[in-house]
Every structure is written in C-alpha cells, then in structure tokens.
Amino acid sequence: MMDKKVRVRFAPSPTGGLHLGGVRTVLFNYLFAKHFGGDFILRIEDTDQTRFVEGAEDYIFECLKWCGLTPDESPLHGGPYAPYRQSERKEIYRQYAEQLLKDGHAYYAFDTPEELDAKRKEIPNFQYNHQHRLALRNSVSLTETETAKLLEKNVPYVIRIKMPDNEEVRFTDMIRGEVNFHSSQTDDKVLLKADGMPTYHLAVVVDDYLMKITHAFRGEEWLPSAPVHILLWKYLGWINDMPKWAHLPLILKPDGNGKLSKRDGDRLGFPVFAMNWTDPKTGDPDSHREIKGFKELGFLPEAFLNLLAVLGWNDGTEQEIYSLDEMIEKFSIERVHHAGAKFDYEKAKWFNHEWIKRLPVTSYQLRVKKIFEEKGLVITDDEKFVKVLELVKDRCTLLTDFYEQSVFFFVAPSTIDIDSIKPKWNENKQMFFVELIRAYELLQQWQHDDLENTFKEIAAAHQLKSGELMLPLRIMLVGGKFGPGVFDIASVIGKDETVKRIEYTLGLL
C-alpha cells in the first residue's frame, strides 16, 4: 500500500489530435491510480497561446470519454484544486517565479528575439547557459541599477532559471532506476514568458505541488527536462514532496526505427490518433484535412485500450486479452518495459476482432447501426438486427466490416456472382431449385433445421450431393461466396425474400 493517497495527472496541450502514445500515457496513469484506489486528474496545459487550437480541448475530453477513462478532477469535472486550465492559473505562477528571483535561482533576461537569433548565427549550437549568460542582456550581466531601470521602463523580459554550472542532478525513475545528469548540459530554460505566462517547466512543478500529485508518468522524450524540474522542486523548497517519476518507453514505428508519427500512419495506412481529428490551422500542410482515428475506422474502445496496454507492459503471463478491470487489478509499474514497443497494426486489428467476438453485440449495436445509416440503410427492426450481428460477428475485424458482411440481410444483392455457378450448372440442378422453391413456399415452420432438412431431402430425391448445391444457394441469397450459414441467412431474411432471390437468379441462368 502507498503511504498517502495516489494522485496522478495527464496534462496535455490542446494543440491537435490525441496520439495513441498520449492515450497510453493516460491509460498507465489511470491504471496505476485505480490499482491503488487513487485519483486521476486531467490538467490542460494551455500556457502557449500561440499553439492553442480551437476545439482541441473538447476533442481530448471526447477521446477519454470514448475510451472510458473518466478523470476524477478536470476543467470539465471540477475538483478541489481548480482551476485545472493553466491559462486560468496565470497569477499563481508569478509569485513562485519571483521567489526564485529573490533567492538567486532565476534572473531577468531582456534579450530580444533578434539578439538571440544573432547569437545563434554567431555561435554554433548556441545555448543560453553559464557559458554565455554574461555576454547577454540579463540581470546577471547587468548591475542592479541597470536592471531596475529596464524594469521601470517596462522593457519586455523573460525569467530564466539559473542552472548551476557544475552540479550532478539525479533521481530514481520507477522504470529506469537511477538516472544522472550534469547541470552544465542543460540551458537556462525560460520559466516565465514576456506575456506573463509560465512555460511548461515552471507550471508543471508548481501545479504538481499544489495539486498534491504523488506520481508523474510521461514519455521518455521528457527525460532531458528532468534536471530543470528537479532543481525547481529543490529551489522552491519542495523536494520532499516531489512526485515519483516514471518515464514511459516510446511507441515505435513497425520496423522499430524511431518514434511512431502521424506521417508513418499516413505512409503505412493506419491511424495513430484515438479519434478523427480535423486540423483547422491555416497555412498548415494538413490544413483542414481530416486525419482518421481508431474509433471511426471501427475499433472498439475495449480493444484500443487492450492493445495500448500491452505496448510496453505485460503481467508476466501469456495472457493477451484484458478488460479494463483486469488491467487495473494486474497493473504494475515494475512490469513496464524499458525499451520502446513496436506498433503492429495487424496485431491491433486482431485485438479488435477478439473483442468483437467476446462482447455482447448489444454493446456496439448502436455504433454499427450508425454505420449502416451513414451508408443510406436505416435499420427499423432491432430484434432482427441483433440476430444478424450475432451471426456475422465472428467474420468482422472492424465494426465497419459489419455492413459488407450483413447488408444482404436487409437489401437483396445488387450483383450475383453467376460466373461461379455456371461452370457446374445443369438441368438437374435447375429442376432441384424449382422444386425447392415449391417446397419452401409450403413450409409451415421457417426455421434453420426445417430449411436444411427440406433442402437435403430434395437433393437426395434428385440424386445430388447437398455440398454441390450449397454454394449456388449461398450466391443466390447473398450475391457471392461469403456470409454465415446459408440456412441461418434464409431463416432471417424470411420465406418471401428467400424464394424471390432464388427465382431471380434462376432467371439469370
């Protein structure tokens, strides 16, 4: 058991679609918190107003709602540490930036963007750090009087952390163990921008402290920022309250060479976002282009979470299929792998196929119904619809497959694969089907077994093997060589439609 209540957070920027790596970070946060009876907090990090994208915050909440990962506290759900949008907490951060200034751990920097650009051109791999800060315009290089005058004149400035030039910074990562950094390798990051907004570095530390976050899970790409954050915890006097960190391994391209990106999905033909995302930014190469998501391509949330969970984690057994409750019960941060996990879209589809088979069709009936409606077919008989879904679900990998696998239950096929019937067609088979029509019209009971028994009796009377006649009947009813059991199909579409479809095909032969 934990010493105090577990509190974890996911803190996305509302700047675009939610990548599957982001959802996995949410999932691992959520599983860890719920395993220990803790709280999962969603905090919106919208301090960079230049990158803010309209609709992106709503999109994040929609994604989490679809996944079933409901935050305990958030801008939407409220909570005791509101507000949960950093843009609404602006005044909170300044006091801590000023405390760092007063204690000598931060300084004012008055350099203009043009001056910094000139330095970058002049010095290869320029970094604003202990090597160069004295040659720049800041409160370290200037006298107190000069600094005071600039502040009095409202000359724009940023506040930067003053990184020590020769200090070992270390922490224990829950996944990677001991991690060490040298302070000289990190530049003096901006903490407070000219518009008064904090950067991620200051905001994440202040908010994690004030919101009593106990454990912080984030992608390994954030490791280089660790020394800045650790020193901020130390300089602000909160080091004993610093959350335990876990830097999650990357989700890699299918070939294992580098982090999976949106471009990889475009190139290889699979989604990398949880849900469809339309980028509204003008001037962007993807401007107003809709990027496909797992949800719209026909994935179940249960399958999506399952496939993400095993990208970098297992419970030490051969088990692959987990419900959310099972993941919560079995999740352990010690079982998260150090190395990156390759994304395999075929395996992702396998998970979806397994979940389609395992779940009651009523759990995804409405989504499939909507797919039918989008294709112009309105379902009015729900009882029949459920029966059809049950018959075809073993054949469906994605929810979108249900339409092709079952549309013939509701609409007669527009084309018939006559070429597959003709080569072995003869007069005896023609007479068999003519008699089958008469027998079916007289049947009192229209059930699977009645249809099959009648079919076999007439076949025997015509000295024909049932197997030779099943394929023609299937093609007559569905148009091609697919679908569930042929007598199941006939029993569902009914007597009139079955007879009508057989007669129509006989007319073509």
C-alpha positions as CSV (number, residue, x, y, z in Angstrom):
1,M,0.0,0.0,0.0
2,M,1.0,3.6,-0.6
3,D,1.8,6.0,2.3
4,K,-0.6,8.6,1.1
5,K,-3.4,8.7,-1.5
6,V,-2.1,8.2,-5.0
7,R,-2.8,11.2,-7.3
8,V,-1.7,11.1,-10.9
9,R,-2.2,13.6,-13.7
10,F,-2.3,13.7,-17.5
11,A,-1.5,17.3,-18.7
12,P,-2.0,17.6,-22.5
13,S,-1.7,20.8,-24.6
14,P,-4.8,21.5,-26.6
15,T,-2.8,21.7,-29.9
16,G,-4.1,18.8,-32.0
17,G,-5.1,15.2,-32.2
18,L,-4.5,12.8,-29.4
19,H,-1.8,10.4,-30.4
20,L,-2.0,6.8,-29.3
21,G,1.1,7.4,-27.2
22,G,-0.8,10.1,-25.4
23,V,-3.7,7.7,-24.7
24,R,-1.3,5.1,-23.4
25,T,0.1,7.7,-21.0
26,V,-3.4,8.3,-19.8
27,L,-4.1,4.6,-19.5
28,F,-1.0,3.9,-17.5
29,N,-1.7,6.9,-15.2
30,Y,-5.3,5.7,-14.8
31,L,-4.4,2.0,-14.2
32,F,-1.8,2.9,-11.6
33,A,-4.2,5.3,-9.7
34,K,-7.1,2.9,-9.7
35,H,-5.0,-0.1,-8.7
36,F,-4.2,1.8,-5.5
37,G,-7.6,3.4,-5.1
38,G,-6.3,6.8,-6.1
39,D,-7.3,9.8,-8.3
40,F,-6.7,10.6,-11.9
41,I,-6.5,14.3,-12.7
42,L,-6.7,15.9,-16.2
43,R,-5.0,19.3,-16.3
44,I,-5.0,21.4,-19.5
45,E,-1.5,22.9,-20.2
46,D,-2.6,25.8,-22.4
47,T,0.1,28.4,-21.5
48,D,1.5,28.6,-25.0
49,Q,-1.3,30.6,-26.6
50,T,0.4,30.7,-30.0
51,R,-0.1,26.9,-30.3
52,F,-3.6,26.9,-29.0
53,V,-6.1,25.2,-31.4
54,E,-9.8,25.8,-31.2
55,G,-11.7,22.6,-30.4
56,A,-8.7,20.6,-29.3
57,E,-9.6,20.6,-25.6
58,D,-13.2,19.3,-26.3
59,Y,-11.6,16.7,-28.6
60,I,-9.4,15.4,-25.7
61,F,-12.4,15.0,-23.4
62,E,-14.3,13.2,-26.2
63,C,-11.4,10.8,-26.7
64,L,-11.2,10.0,-23.0
65,K,-15.0,9.6,-22.8
66,W,-14.9,7.1,-25.7
67,C,-12.1,5.2,-24.0
68,G,-14.0,5.1,-20.7
69,L,-11.1,6.8,-18.8
70,T,-13.0,9.4,-16.8
71,P,-10.9,11.9,-14.8
72,D,-11.8,12.3,-11.2
73,E,-10.8,16.0,-11.5
74,S,-10.6,18.2,-14.6
75,P,-11.8,21.5,-16.1
76,L,-15.0,19.6,-17.1
77,H,-15.5,17.6,-13.8
78,G,-14.2,20.2,-11.3
79,G,-12.4,19.3,-8.1
80,P,-10.8,20.8,-5.0
81,Y,-7.7,22.1,-6.8
82,A,-9.4,24.1,-9.5
83,P,-8.9,25.8,-11.9
84,Y,-7.5,22.9,-14.0
85,R,-6.5,25.1,-17.0
86,Q,-3.1,26.7,-16.7
87,S,-4.2,29.8,-18.5
88,E,-6.7,30.4,-15.6
89,R,-3.9,30.0,-13.1
90,K,-1.6,32.7,-14.5
91,E,-1.3,34.8,-11.3
92,I,-0.4,31.7,-9.3
93,Y,2.9,31.2,-11.2
94,R,4.4,34.7,-10.9
95,Q,4.8,34.5,-7.2
96,Y,6.9,31.4,-7.5
97,A,9.0,32.9,-10.3
98,E,9.6,36.0,-8.1
99,Q,10.6,33.7,-5.2
100,L,13.2,32.1,-7.4
101,L,14.5,35.6,-8.4
102,K,14.7,36.7,-4.8
103,D,16.6,33.5,-3.8
104,G,19.1,33.9,-6.7
105,H,17.9,30.8,-8.6
106,A,16.4,32.8,-11.5
107,Y,17.1,36.0,-13.4
108,Y,15.6,38.6,-15.7
109,A,16.6,38.3,-19.4
110,F,15.9,41.3,-21.6
111,D,17.3,39.9,-24.9
112,T,15.2,40.5,-27.9
113,P,14.4,37.6,-30.3
114,E,16.6,39.4,-32.9
115,E,19.6,39.5,-30.5
116,L,19.2,35.8,-29.7
117,D,19.0,35.0,-33.4
118,A,22.2,36.9,-34.0
119,K,23.9,34.9,-31.2
120,R,22.7,31.6,-32.8
121,K,24.2,32.6,-36.1
122,E,27.4,33.7,-34.4
123,I,27.9,30.7,-32.1
124,P,27.3,27.1,-33.4
125,N,24.9,25.1,-31.1
126,F,24.4,28.2,-29.0
127,Q,22.7,27.7,-25.6
128,Y,21.7,30.3,-23.2
129,N,23.7,29.0,-20.2
130,H,26.5,29.7,-17.8
131,Q,29.0,29.9,-20.6
132,H,27.2,32.7,-22.4
133,R,24.8,34.4,-20.0
134,L,27.4,37.1,-19.0
135,A,27.7,38.2,-22.7
136,L,23.9,38.7,-22.9
137,R,21.5,41.2,-21.6
138,N,20.2,40.0,-18.3
139,S,20.2,40.7,-14.6
140,V,23.3,38.5,-14.1
141,S,25.4,40.5,-16.5
142,L,23.8,43.9,-15.7
143,T,24.1,45.8,-12.4
144,E,21.2,46.1,-10.1
145,T,20.7,49.7,-11.1
146,E,20.7,48.9,-14.8
147,T,18.2,46.0,-14.3
148,A,15.9,48.3,-12.2
149,K,15.9,50.9,-14.9
150,L,14.9,48.4,-17.6
151,L,12.1,47.1,-15.4
152,E,11.0,50.6,-14.7
153,K,10.8,51.4,-18.4
154,N,8.7,48.2,-18.9
155,V,11.3,46.7,-21.3
156,P,10.0,43.2,-22.2
157,Y,11.7,40.4,-20.3
158,V,11.5,36.7,-19.6
159,I,12.5,35.0,-16.3
160,R,15.1,32.2,-16.7
161,I,16.3,29.5,-14.3
162,K,19.9,30.0,-13.3
163,M,21.3,26.5,-13.9
164,P,24.4,25.7,-11.8
165,D,27.5,25.1,-13.9
166,N,28.9,22.1,-12.1
167,E,26.3,20.0,-10.3
168,E,25.2,16.4,-10.5
169,V,21.4,16.1,-10.7
170,R,20.0,12.6,-10.0
171,F,16.7,10.9,-9.4
172,T,15.3,7.4,-9.2
173,D,12.9,6.6,-12.1
174,M,10.3,4.0,-11.4
175,I,11.0,2.3,-14.7
176,R,14.7,3.1,-15.4
177,G,16.2,3.1,-11.9
178,E,18.9,5.7,-11.1
179,V,19.2,8.5,-13.7
180,N,22.1,11.1,-13.6
181,F,22.5,14.4,-15.3
182,H,25.2,17.1,-15.3
183,S,23.7,20.6,-14.9
184,S,26.1,22.1,-17.4
185,Q,24.4,20.1,-20.2
186,T,21.1,22.0,-19.7
187,D,20.5,25.6,-20.7
188,D,18.8,28.3,-18.6
189,K,15.2,27.5,-19.6
190,V,12.6,30.2,-19.7
191,L,10.3,29.9,-16.7
192,L,8.0,33.0,-17.2
193,K,7.5,34.4,-20.7
194,A,7.2,38.0,-21.7
195,D,3.4,37.8,-21.8
196,G,3.4,36.7,-18.1
197,M,2.5,33.1,-18.9
198,P,4.6,30.4,-17.4
199,T,6.4,27.8,-19.6
200,Y,5.8,24.1,-19.1
201,H,8.9,23.8,-16.8
202,L,7.6,26.2,-14.1
203,A,3.9,25.4,-14.5
204,V,4.3,21.6,-14.2
205,V,6.3,21.9,-11.0
206,V,4.0,24.4,-9.3
207,D,0.8,22.6,-10.3
208,D,2.1,19.2,-9.3
209,Y,3.0,20.6,-5.9
210,L,-0.3,22.5,-5.4
211,M,-2.4,19.6,-6.7
212,K,-0.5,17.1,-4.4
213,I,0.5,14.9,-7.4
214,T,2.2,11.8,-6.0
215,H,3.3,10.1,-9.2
216,A,4.1,11.5,-12.6
217,F,4.1,9.4,-15.8
218,R,5.3,10.9,-19.0
219,G,7.0,9.9,-22.2
220,E,10.8,9.3,-22.2
221,E,11.2,12.3,-24.5
222,W,10.8,14.5,-21.4
223,L,13.9,13.0,-19.7
224,P,16.2,15.9,-20.8
225,S,13.9,18.3,-18.9
226,A,14.3,16.3,-15.7
227,P,17.3,18.3,-14.2
228,V,15.4,21.6,-14.6
229,H,12.3,20.2,-12.9
230,I,14.3,18.6,-10.1
231,L,16.2,21.8,-9.4
232,L,12.9,23.8,-9.3
233,W,11.5,21.4,-6.8
234,K,14.7,21.9,-4.8
235,Y,14.9,25.7,-5.1
236,L,11.2,26.1,-4.2
237,G,11.8,24.1,-1.0
238,W,9.5,21.2,-2.1
239,I,12.0,18.4,-2.9
240,N,10.5,16.1,-0.2
241,D,7.1,16.5,-1.9
242,M,8.4,15.8,-5.5
243,P,6.3,13.1,-7.2
244,K,7.9,9.8,-8.1
245,W,8.6,9.8,-11.8
246,A,8.2,7.1,-14.5
247,H,9.4,7.9,-18.0
248,L,7.5,5.6,-20.3
249,P,9.1,3.9,-23.3
250,L,8.3,5.2,-26.8
251,I,5.8,3.6,-29.2
252,L,8.0,2.8,-32.2
253,K,7.4,2.5,-35.9
254,P,6.6,-1.0,-37.1
255,D,10.2,-1.5,-38.2
256,G,11.4,-0.3,-34.8
257,N,13.4,2.6,-36.2
258,G,12.2,5.7,-34.3
259,K,9.1,7.1,-32.7
260,L,5.8,6.4,-34.4
261,S,4.4,9.5,-36.0
262,K,1.4,10.7,-37.9
263,R,3.4,10.6,-41.1
264,D,4.1,6.9,-40.5
265,G,0.4,6.2,-40.2
266,D,-0.3,8.1,-43.5
267,R,2.5,6.3,-45.2
268,L,1.6,2.8,-44.0
269,G,-2.2,3.2,-44.0
270,F,-3.2,3.0,-40.3
271,P,-4.4,5.5,-37.7
272,V,-2.2,7.0,-35.0
273,F,-4.9,9.2,-33.3
274,A,-7.6,7.9,-31.0
275,M,-10.4,9.7,-32.9
276,N,-10.7,11.6,-36.2
277,W,-9.0,15.0,-36.0
278,T,-9.5,17.9,-38.4
279,D,-6.7,20.3,-38.2
280,P,-8.2,23.8,-38.5
281,K,-4.9,25.7,-38.6
282,T,-4.5,27.7,-41.8
283,G,-1.1,27.6,-43.5
284,D,-0.5,24.1,-42.2
285,P,0.3,21.4,-44.8
286,D,-2.6,19.4,-43.3
287,S,-4.9,22.4,-43.1
288,H,-8.5,21.3,-42.7
289,R,-7.5,17.7,-43.6
290,E,-9.3,15.1,-41.6
291,I,-7.0,12.6,-40.0
292,K,-8.6,9.2,-39.4
293,G,-8.8,7.8,-35.9
294,F,-9.2,4.3,-34.4
295,K,-12.8,5.0,-33.4
296,E,-14.0,5.9,-36.8
297,L,-12.1,3.1,-38.5
298,G,-14.2,0.7,-36.5
299,F,-12.2,-0.1,-33.3
300,L,-13.9,-0.8,-30.0
301,P,-12.6,1.2,-27.0
302,E,-12.0,-2.1,-25.1
303,A,-9.7,-3.3,-27.9
304,F,-8.0,0.1,-28.3
305,L,-7.1,0.1,-24.6
306,N,-6.1,-3.5,-24.6
307,L,-3.7,-3.1,-27.5
308,L,-2.2,0.1,-25.9
309,A,-1.7,-1.7,-22.5
310,V,0.4,-4.4,-24.0
311,L,2.6,-1.9,-25.9
312,G,5.3,-1.9,-23.3
313,W,3.6,-3.8,-20.4
314,N,2.6,-7.4,-19.5
315,D,1.7,-9.1,-16.3
316,G,4.3,-11.8,-16.6
317,T,1.9,-14.4,-18.0
318,E,0.9,-15.4,-21.6
319,Q,-2.4,-13.5,-21.3
320,E,-3.1,-11.0,-24.0
321,I,-6.8,-10.1,-23.7
322,Y,-7.6,-7.9,-20.7
323,S,-10.7,-6.0,-19.7
324,L,-10.2,-2.6,-18.1
325,D,-11.0,-4.1,-14.7
326,E,-8.4,-6.9,-15.2
327,M,-5.8,-4.3,-16.2
328,I,-6.5,-2.3,-13.1
329,E,-6.1,-5.4,-10.9
330,K,-2.9,-6.6,-12.6
331,F,-1.1,-3.4,-13.5
332,S,2.3,-2.9,-12.0
333,I,4.8,-0.2,-13.0
334,E,7.6,-2.7,-12.4
335,R,6.3,-4.7,-15.4
336,V,6.6,-1.8,-17.8
337,H,9.4,-2.4,-20.2
338,H,12.5,-0.1,-20.5
339,A,12.7,-0.5,-24.3
340,G,10.3,1.0,-26.9
341,A,7.5,-1.1,-28.2
342,K,6.9,-1.6,-32.0
343,F,3.4,-0.8,-33.2
344,D,1.8,-3.6,-35.2
345,Y,-1.4,-2.7,-36.9
346,E,-2.2,-6.3,-37.8
347,K,-2.0,-7.2,-34.2
348,A,-4.1,-4.2,-33.3
349,K,-6.8,-5.5,-35.7
350,W,-6.5,-8.9,-34.1
351,F,-7.3,-7.4,-30.7
352,N,-10.4,-5.8,-32.2
353,H,-11.6,-9.0,-33.8
354,E,-11.2,-10.8,-30.4
355,W,-13.2,-8.1,-28.6
356,I,-16.0,-8.1,-31.3
357,K,-16.4,-11.8,-30.7
358,R,-16.2,-11.6,-26.9
359,L,-18.6,-8.6,-26.2
360,P,-22.4,-8.9,-26.5
361,V,-23.4,-7.4,-29.8
362,T,-25.8,-5.1,-27.9
363,S,-22.7,-3.2,-26.6
364,Y,-21.8,-2.0,-30.1
365,Q,-25.2,-2.3,-31.8
366,L,-25.8,1.5,-31.9
367,R,-22.4,2.2,-33.4
368,V,-22.9,-0.4,-36.2
369,K,-26.4,0.9,-36.8
370,K,-25.0,4.4,-37.3
371,I,-22.5,2.9,-39.9
372,F,-25.5,1.4,-41.8
373,E,-27.3,4.7,-41.6
374,E,-24.3,6.6,-43.0
375,K,-24.4,4.2,-46.0
376,G,-28.1,5.0,-46.5
377,L,-29.6,2.0,-44.9
378,V,-32.0,2.7,-42.0
379,I,-32.5,-0.2,-39.6
380,T,-36.0,-0.4,-38.1
381,D,-36.2,-3.9,-36.8
382,D,-33.7,-4.0,-33.8
383,E,-34.5,-7.6,-32.9
384,K,-33.6,-8.8,-36.4
385,F,-30.5,-6.5,-36.4
386,V,-29.2,-8.1,-33.2
387,K,-29.7,-11.6,-34.6
388,V,-27.8,-10.6,-37.8
389,L,-24.9,-9.1,-35.8
390,E,-24.6,-12.3,-33.8
391,L,-24.5,-14.4,-37.0
392,V,-21.7,-12.4,-38.6
393,K,-19.6,-11.0,-35.7
394,D,-17.0,-13.8,-36.0
395,R,-16.3,-12.6,-39.5
396,C,-15.7,-9.0,-38.6
397,T,-12.4,-7.5,-37.7
398,L,-13.6,-3.9,-37.6
399,L,-17.0,-2.5,-36.8
400,T,-17.1,-1.2,-40.4
401,D,-16.9,-4.8,-41.6
402,F,-20.4,-5.5,-40.4
403,Y,-22.0,-3.6,-43.3
404,E,-20.4,-5.7,-46.0
405,Q,-20.8,-8.9,-44.0
406,S,-24.5,-8.4,-43.4
407,V,-26.1,-5.8,-45.8
408,F,-27.7,-8.6,-47.8
409,F,-29.9,-9.5,-44.8
410,F,-31.7,-6.2,-45.4
411,V,-31.3,-5.5,-49.1
412,A,-31.2,-8.0,-52.0
413,P,-27.7,-8.1,-53.5
414,S,-27.3,-5.8,-56.5
415,T,-25.0,-8.2,-58.3
416,I,-24.9,-12.0,-58.4
417,D,-21.7,-14.0,-59.0
418,I,-23.2,-16.0,-61.8
419,D,-19.8,-17.0,-63.1
420,S,-19.2,-19.1,-60.0
421,I,-22.4,-21.1,-60.6
422,K,-22.5,-21.6,-64.4
423,P,-19.5,-24.0,-64.9
424,K,-21.2,-26.8,-63.0
425,W,-24.8,-25.9,-63.7
426,N,-27.1,-28.4,-65.4
427,E,-30.8,-29.2,-66.0
428,N,-31.0,-31.4,-62.9
429,K,-29.8,-28.6,-60.6
430,Q,-32.2,-26.2,-62.3
431,M,-35.1,-28.7,-61.5
432,F,-33.8,-29.1,-57.9
433,F,-34.1,-25.4,-57.3
434,V,-37.5,-25.2,-58.9
435,E,-38.8,-27.9,-56.6
436,L,-37.0,-26.3,-53.6
437,I,-39.0,-23.1,-54.2
438,R,-42.3,-25.0,-54.2
439,A,-41.3,-26.9,-51.0
440,Y,-40.2,-23.8,-49.2
441,E,-43.4,-22.0,-50.1
442,L,-45.4,-24.8,-48.5
443,L,-43.3,-24.9,-45.3
444,Q,-45.3,-24.2,-42.1
445,Q,-42.2,-23.7,-39.9
446,W,-39.5,-21.3,-41.3
447,Q,-36.6,-22.4,-39.0
448,H,-32.9,-23.3,-39.7
449,D,-33.5,-27.1,-39.3
450,D,-36.7,-27.2,-41.3
451,L,-34.9,-25.4,-44.2
452,E,-31.9,-27.7,-44.1
453,N,-33.9,-30.9,-43.8
454,T,-36.1,-30.0,-46.7
455,F,-33.1,-29.0,-48.8
456,K,-31.3,-32.3,-48.1
457,E,-34.5,-34.4,-48.8
458,I,-35.0,-32.8,-52.3
459,A,-31.3,-33.1,-53.1
460,A,-31.4,-36.9,-52.3
461,A,-34.5,-37.3,-54.5
462,H,-32.6,-35.7,-57.3
463,Q,-29.5,-37.8,-56.6
464,L,-27.5,-34.7,-56.0
465,K,-25.0,-34.1,-53.2
466,S,-26.0,-31.3,-50.8
467,G,-22.5,-29.9,-50.9
468,E,-22.7,-29.2,-54.6
469,L,-25.9,-27.2,-54.1
470,M,-24.9,-25.1,-51.1
471,L,-22.7,-22.7,-53.0
472,P,-25.3,-21.9,-55.6
473,L,-27.9,-21.3,-52.9
474,R,-25.4,-19.0,-51.0
475,I,-24.7,-17.0,-54.1
476,M,-28.4,-16.7,-54.8
477,L,-29.1,-15.3,-51.3
478,V,-26.0,-13.1,-50.7
479,G,-24.5,-12.5,-54.2
480,G,-21.1,-14.1,-53.6
481,K,-19.1,-16.7,-51.7
482,F,-19.3,-15.3,-48.2
483,G,-21.6,-14.9,-45.2
484,P,-22.6,-17.2,-42.3
485,G,-24.5,-20.4,-42.6
486,V,-26.8,-20.4,-45.6
487,F,-29.9,-21.7,-43.7
488,D,-29.3,-19.1,-41.0
489,I,-29.4,-16.5,-43.7
490,A,-32.6,-17.9,-45.2
491,S,-34.3,-18.1,-41.8
492,V,-33.6,-14.5,-41.0
493,I,-34.5,-12.9,-44.4
494,G,-37.8,-14.9,-44.4
495,K,-39.7,-17.0,-46.8
496,D,-40.8,-14.4,-49.4
497,E,-37.3,-12.9,-49.8
498,T,-35.6,-16.3,-50.0
499,V,-37.9,-17.5,-52.7
500,K,-37.7,-14.2,-54.6
501,R,-33.9,-14.3,-54.6
502,I,-33.7,-17.9,-55.8
503,E,-36.2,-17.1,-58.6
504,Y,-34.3,-14.0,-59.6
505,T,-31.0,-16.0,-60.0
506,L,-32.7,-18.9,-61.9
507,G,-33.9,-16.3,-64.4
508,L,-30.2,-15.2,-64.9
509,L,-29.1,-18.8,-65.5
